[in-house]
Amino acid sequence: MKQATWMVVLMSVVALVSGETANAGYCGAGRFFSLSKKACAPCGDYCSAKACNTTCYKTVQETVWEPQTYTCTRTVYDQCIEQVPVTCTRNVYETCWRDECYTVCKPCYQTCYRDVCCTVRKPCFQTCYRDVCCRVRKPCYQTCYRDVCCTVRKPCYQTCYRDVCYTVCKPIYETHYRQVCCTQYRTESETCYKNVCYTVCKPVTEQKQVQVCTGDWVEESKQVPGPIVSRCVQDQGTWEWDPCTCCCVYKPGCCRTVCEQTMRTVCCRKWVPRMECRTVCCTRMEQEVRQCQVPYTVCRQVPFTVTKNIPYTCVRHEQQTCTKRVPYTTCTWTCETITKKVPYTTCSWTEECITKRVPYTTCSWTCETVTKKVPYTTCTMTQETRTRKVPYTTCRQVCETRMTTKTHCTPRQICETKVRCVPRTVCRQVPVATCCPVDPGCAAPAATACGSAPGGCIQ
């Protein structure tokens, strides 16, 4: 409204100025007809034409962007989680056991011993010592101290605090419910009977003749060489004639040492085997087939409909601004001069003569006869009947209901307020300074002329 008022005022002023004199210039077609005849004379001079120095106005259109607020709707999808029952069938395996007879041969081991004589040599070790003199050098260490001045920088720490703002997204959970119709199954059981054949092992006892290897222990005495014994033996003497006494004198023989082998009697036990015929009772298992009525259960599934309230959870986030105090540490350094004692070590050597005993070992051998018992093992096999459990597997099907997690998205509409820029065209008057020369040969206006519109110029 203000701009339109100013445009009317300007148009009125221009109209008044243009009506005072025709010599001030021309603007548009009206000014063209008000020119003097002198200016329109064909024989006039071009320099005598008057120039039109008049301020004109023209309308300029400008595009202005204005902010505009509008409301729009946006679709948001919420993720919902629900538990859905699912009926499935699984196999159940059961392990059963049955008896089975088998025969094994069991070894019977027996350990016997026999005497064996052998000669061994035993070493006799003896440790002797001898004196050895040697010179050694011993170091003598001495610790001394000297004063040293040094400058130390000490840090001074100070803890300060500043406030820090941060934004936290807080989730808000909302639980909703919806009704879901689902089909469930109940199990109806029925007991039936069937004839089953099974095998029973029945023991049967028999007697049979078995050859058994047995024997007796017999004691025997035998001569075994004993240790070697040394004894003194004198040779047979002789009678010699003695001329001094005129008779025979008896002179004994020489004595010598003789080593003789001694014998000793050893009693030992000897096993004498023999075969015997014995009567043995044996038990064998005979199989017998029998029948029995075995119940079994038949299951069938009967469907029925159930309505459940299934919960689902929606999550939305709210932003919250929090402030916390954050510590930080500043450090300044201070210099300090200290004196400390630095140790250093001096070393001097001293010689010393010492005597030490050095050991050495001597060895001598002695012979010795020893008797040791050597073991040997005898083995006999015996048959034995055993019973073991043999597993076998049976399978049956069981119906069960499991809960399965399913995820789906639920749409919802939310309103949002947005701001957009809308273009608008605005007109305003702009002053234009023009110079309108008059052609001496023609009374027509120049190339640029003022329009007939009351308030503006058209180019």
C-alpha positions in Angstrom: 0.0 0.0 0.0 2.8 2.4 0.8 4.5 1.7 -2.5 1.4 2.4 -4.5 0.9 5.7 -2.7 4.4 6.9 -3.6 3.9 5.9 -7.2 0.7 8.1 -7.4 2.6 11.1 -5.9 5.5 10.7 -8.3 3.1 10.5 -11.3 1.4 13.8 -10.3 4.7 15.7 -10.0 5.8 14.5 -13.4 2.6 15.7 -15.0 2.9 19.2 -13.5 6.5 19.6 -14.6 5.7 18.5 -18.2 2.8 21.0 -18.5 4.9 24.2 -17.7 6.9 24.6 -20.9 7.4 22.7 -24.0 11.0 23.8 -24.3 12.2 21.8 -21.3 12.0 18.6 -23.4 9.5 16.0 -24.5 8.3 12.8 -23.0 6.0 10.6 -25.0 3.6 11.5 -27.9 2.0 14.5 -26.1 5.4 16.3 -26.0 6.0 15.5 -29.6 3.0 17.6 -30.8 3.8 20.5 -28.5 7.2 21.2 -30.1 7.7 24.7 -31.7 7.4 25.0 -35.4 11.0 26.3 -35.5 12.3 23.1 -34.2 10.3 21.2 -36.8 11.4 23.4 -39.7 13.1 21.2 -42.4 15.7 23.8 -43.1 16.8 24.4 -39.6 20.3 23.8 -38.3 21.1 20.4 -36.5 23.0 22.3 -33.8 20.0 24.5 -33.1 18.0 21.6 -32.0 17.3 21.7 -28.3 18.3 18.8 -26.0 15.7 17.2 -23.7 17.3 16.6 -20.3 14.4 15.3 -18.2 14.4 12.7 -15.4 12.0 9.8 -16.3 10.8 6.9 -14.3 10.4 3.3 -15.3 8.8 0.3 -13.6 11.2 -2.5 -12.5 9.9 -5.9 -11.4 11.9 -7.8 -8.7 11.4 -11.3 -7.3 11.4 -11.5 -3.6 11.5 -14.8 -1.6 9.2 -14.9 1.4 9.2 -17.7 4.0 5.9 -19.6 4.2 5.0 -22.2 6.9 3.0 -25.3 5.9 2.0 -28.6 7.4 2.5 -32.0 5.8 1.9 -35.6 6.8 4.7 -38.2 6.9 4.4 -42.0 7.2 6.6 -43.5 9.9 7.0 -47.3 10.2 7.3 -48.8 13.7 9.0 -52.2 14.0 7.0 -54.6 16.1 8.0 -58.0 17.4 5.5 -60.8 18.2 5.6 -64.4 19.3 3.8 -66.8 16.9 3.1 -70.4 17.9 4.2 -73.0 15.4 3.3 -76.7 15.6 6.0 -79.2 14.6 6.8 -82.9 15.0 10.1 -84.2 16.2 11.6 -87.7 16.5 12.4 -89.1 19.9 14.9 -91.9 20.0 15.0 -94.4 22.9 17.8 -96.9 23.6 16.7 -100.4 24.8 19.0 -103.3 25.9 18.8 -107.0 25.2 20.9 -109.9 26.7 23.4 -111.7 24.6 25.6 -114.7 25.6 29.2 -115.3 24.4 32.1 -117.5 25.3 35.6 -116.3 26.1 38.9 -118.1 26.7 40.5 -116.8 29.9 44.3 -117.3 30.3 45.6 -118.4 33.8 49.2 -117.4 34.4 51.4 -118.9 37.1 54.9 -117.7 38.0 57.6 -120.3 39.0 61.2 -119.7 40.0 64.5 -121.7 39.5 67.9 -121.1 41.1 70.9 -119.9 39.0 74.5 -119.6 40.3 76.8 -116.9 38.9 80.0 -115.2 39.8 80.1 -111.4 40.0 83.0 -108.9 40.4 82.4 -106.1 42.9 84.4 -102.9 42.7 85.8 -101.5 46.0 86.3 -97.7 45.8 88.5 -95.8 48.2 89.0 -92.0 48.4 92.5 -90.6 49.2 93.6 -87.0 49.6 96.9 -85.1 48.8 97.9 -81.5 49.7 98.3 -78.9 47.0 99.7 -75.4 47.6 98.6 -72.5 45.3 98.7 -68.7 45.4 95.5 -66.6 44.9 94.9 -62.9 44.5 92.0 -61.3 46.4 90.5 -58.0 45.5 89.8 -55.4 48.2 86.9 -53.0 47.3 86.4 -49.7 49.1 83.4 -47.4 48.5 83.9 -43.5 48.6 81.5 -40.6 48.1 81.7 -37.2 46.4 79.3 -34.3 46.4 77.5 -33.4 43.1 75.2 -30.3 42.7 72.3 -30.6 40.2 69.1 -28.7 39.3 65.8 -30.5 39.4 62.5 -29.4 37.9 59.4 -30.3 39.9 56.0 -30.3 38.3 53.0 -28.7 40.1 49.7 -30.1 39.0 46.3 -28.3 39.5 42.9 -29.7 38.6 40.3 -27.3 37.1 36.8 -28.0 35.9 34.7 -26.7 33.0 31.0 -27.3 32.1 30.3 -29.4 29.0 26.8 -29.8 27.4 25.9 -33.0 25.6 22.7 -34.4 24.1 21.3 -37.8 25.2 18.7 -39.7 23.2 16.4 -41.4 25.7 14.3 -44.3 24.3 10.7 -44.5 25.4 9.1 -47.9 25.0 5.3 -48.3 24.5 3.6 -51.6 24.6 0.4 -52.2 22.5 -1.7 -55.2 22.1 -3.7 -56.7 19.2 -5.8 -59.8 18.9 -4.6 -62.7 16.8 -6.6 -65.8 16.0 -4.4 -68.9 15.8 -5.1 -72.6 15.4 -3.8 -74.9 18.1 -3.8 -78.7 18.4 -4.5 -80.9 21.3 -3.3 -84.5 21.4 -5.8 -87.3 21.9 -4.3 -90.6 22.9 -5.7 -94.1 22.4 -4.2 -97.3 23.7 -4.1 -100.4 21.4 -2.5 -103.9 21.8 -0.5 -106.0 19.4 1.2 -109.5 19.6 4.9 -109.3 19.9 7.3 -112.3 19.7 10.4 -112.3 21.9 13.2 -114.8 22.5 14.1 -116.1 25.9 17.4 -117.9 26.6 16.8 -121.0 28.8 19.9 -122.5 30.5 20.5 -126.3 30.0 23.1 -128.1 32.1 25.2 -131.0 30.7 28.1 -133.1 31.9 31.1 -134.1 29.7 34.5 -135.6 30.1 37.4 -133.2 29.9 41.2 -134.0 29.8 42.9 -131.8 32.4 46.6 -131.3 32.6 47.7 -131.5 36.2 50.8 -132.8 38.2 52.6 -133.0 41.5 55.6 -131.3 43.1 58.5 -133.8 43.8 61.4 -132.8 46.0 64.9 -133.8 44.7 68.4 -133.5 46.3 71.4 -132.7 44.2 75.1 -131.9 44.8 76.0 -128.3 44.0 79.6 -127.1 44.0 80.3 -124.9 47.1 82.9 -122.3 47.9 86.7 -123.0 47.4 88.4 -123.8 50.8 92.2 -123.5 51.5 93.7 -126.1 53.9 97.2 -127.0 54.9 98.5 -130.5 53.8 101.8 -132.2 55.0 103.6 -134.6 52.7 104.6 -138.1 53.8 107.8 -138.3 55.9 110.9 -140.5 55.3 113.3 -142.6 57.5 117.0 -141.7 57.0 120.2 -143.2 58.6 121.9 -141.0 61.1 125.6 -141.8 61.3 126.0 -139.9 64.5 123.5 -141.9 66.4 123.9 -145.0 64.3 120.1 -145.4 63.9 117.3 -144.4 61.5 115.7 -141.0 62.2 112.2 -140.1 60.9 112.0 -136.8 59.0 108.4 -135.3 58.4 107.3 -134.1 55.0 106.9 -130.5 53.8 103.6 -128.5 54.6 101.8 -126.8 51.7 98.4 -125.1 51.2 95.9 -126.8 48.9 92.6 -125.2 47.5 89.8 -127.7 47.4 86.3 -127.4 45.9 83.6 -128.2 48.5 80.3 -129.8 47.6 76.9 -129.0 49.2 73.5 -130.7 49.0 70.6 -128.6 47.7 66.9 -129.6 47.9 64.6 -128.3 45.1 61.0 -128.9 44.1 60.2 -130.3 40.6 56.9 -130.2 38.9 55.8 -133.6 37.4 52.9 -133.2 35.0 50.2 -135.8 34.3 46.9 -136.0 32.4 43.6 -136.7 34.2 40.1 -137.3 32.9 37.5 -135.2 34.8 33.7 -134.8 34.6 32.7 -131.1 34.1 29.2 -129.6 34.3 28.6 -127.2 31.4 25.7 -124.8 31.0 24.5 -123.7 27.5 21.6 -121.4 26.6 18.8 -122.5 24.4 16.5 -119.9 22.8 12.7 -120.2 23.2 10.2 -118.0 21.3 7.3 -116.6 23.3 4.4 -114.2 22.6 2.9 -111.4 24.7 0.4 -108.5 24.4 2.2 -105.2 24.1 0.2 -102.0 24.5 1.0 -99.0 22.2 -0.5 -95.5 22.1 -1.9 -93.9 19.0 -1.9 -90.1 19.1 -3.9 -87.8 16.8 -4.0 -84.0 16.6 -7.4 -82.2 17.0 -7.3 -78.5 15.9 -9.2 -75.7 17.8 -9.1 -71.9 17.4 -7.8 -69.6 20.1 -7.8 -65.8 20.3 -4.7 -64.3 21.9 -3.6 -60.8 22.7 -0.2 -60.4 21.2 1.9 -57.6 22.6 4.2 -55.5 20.4 6.5 -52.7 21.5 7.0 -49.3 19.8 10.1 -47.2 20.5 10.4 -43.5 20.2 13.4 -41.3 21.1 13.4 -38.0 23.0 16.5 -35.8 23.0 17.6 -34.4 26.4 20.4 -31.9 27.0 22.6 -32.6 30.0 25.5 -30.7 31.5 28.5 -32.3 33.2 31.7 -31.0 34.8 34.8 -32.2 33.0 38.1 -32.0 34.9 41.3 -30.9 33.3 44.8 -30.6 34.7 47.3 -27.7 34.4 51.0 -28.1 35.0 53.7 -25.6 36.1 57.3 -26.3 36.6 59.6 -25.1 39.5 63.4 -25.4 39.5 65.3 -26.5 42.6 69.0 -27.0 43.3 70.0 -30.1 45.3 73.2 -31.7 46.4 73.6 -35.5 46.4 76.4 -37.9 47.2 77.6 -40.0 44.3 79.4 -43.3 45.3 82.4 -44.6 43.5 84.5 -47.8 44.2 88.3 -48.3 44.4 89.9 -51.7 44.1 93.3 -53.1 45.4 94.7 -56.6 45.1 96.4 -58.8 47.8 98.3 -62.1 47.3 97.8 -65.1 49.6 99.2 -68.7 49.7 96.7 -71.4 50.5 96.9 -75.2 50.9 93.9 -77.3 49.8 93.3 -81.1 49.9 92.6 -82.6 46.5 90.7 -86.0 46.6 91.5 -88.9 44.3 89.8 -92.4 44.1 91.4 -95.9 43.9 89.5 -99.0 42.8 90.0 -102.7 43.5 87.9 -105.7 42.4 86.7 -108.7 44.4 85.0 -111.9 43.1 81.8 -113.3 44.7 79.5 -116.2 43.8 75.8 -115.4 44.2 72.7 -117.5 43.6 69.6 -115.8 42.3 66.1 -117.0 41.5 65.0 -116.7 37.8 61.2 -116.5 37.3 59.4 -118.1 34.5 55.6 -118.1 33.7 53.2 -120.9 32.7 49.9 -120.3 31.0 46.7 -122.4 30.8 43.5 -121.4 28.9 40.0 -121.9 30.5 36.6 -121.2 28.7 34.0 -119.0 30.4 30.5 -118.1 29.3 29.5 -114.4 29.8 26.4 -112.3 29.2 26.5 -108.8 27.9 23.9 -106.1 27.2 23.5 -105.1 23.5 21.8 -101.7 22.8 19.2 -101.1 20.1 17.3 -97.9 19.2 13.6 -97.3 18.8 12.0 -94.2 17.3 8.7 -92.4 18.0 7.3 -89.1 17.0 6.2 -86.4 19.4 4.1 -83.3 18.5 5.1 -80.0 20.2 4.4 -76.3 19.9 7.1 -73.8 19.6 7.0 -70.0 19.8 8.6 -68.3 16.8 9.6 -64.6 16.8 8.3 -62.6 13.8 9.0 -58.9 13.0 6.7 -56.7 11.0 6.4 -52.9 10.4 3.3 -51.0 11.4 2.7 -47.7 9.5 1.4 -44.5 11.3 1.0 -40.9 10.1 2.7 -38.0 11.9 2.2 -34.3 11.2 5.2 -32.1 10.6 5.5 -28.3 10.2 8.0 -27.1 7.6 9.1 -23.7 6.2 9.6 -23.0 2.5 10.5 -19.9 0.4 7.8 -18.7 -2.0 8.7 -16.2 -4.8 6.7 -13.0 -5.2 7.1 -10.3 -7.8 7.3 -6.6 -6.6 7.1 -3.5 -8.9 8.9 -0.3 -8.0 9.7 3.0 -9.9 13.4 3.6 -10.8 14.5 7.2 -12.0 16.2 7.2 -15.4 18.2 10.2 -16.7 17.7 10.5 -20.5 18.9 13.0 -23.1 16.4 13.4 -26.1 18.0 15.2 -29.1 15.7 16.5 -31.9 16.4 15.6 -35.5 16.5 18.8 -37.6 15.2 17.1 -40.6 12.2 15.6 -39.0 10.0 16.5 -36.1 9.8 12.9 -34.9 11.3 12.2 -31.4 14.6 10.5 -30.9 15.1 6.7 -30.5 14.4 7.0 -26.8 11.1 8.6 -26.1 8.9 8.9 -23.0 5.8 6.7 -23.1 2.3 7.9 -22.9 1.7 6.0 -19.7 1.3 8.5 -16.8 4.3 7.7 -14.7 6.8 5.7 -16.6 9.1 5.4 -19.7 9.2 2.5 -22.1 12.5 1.7 -23.9 
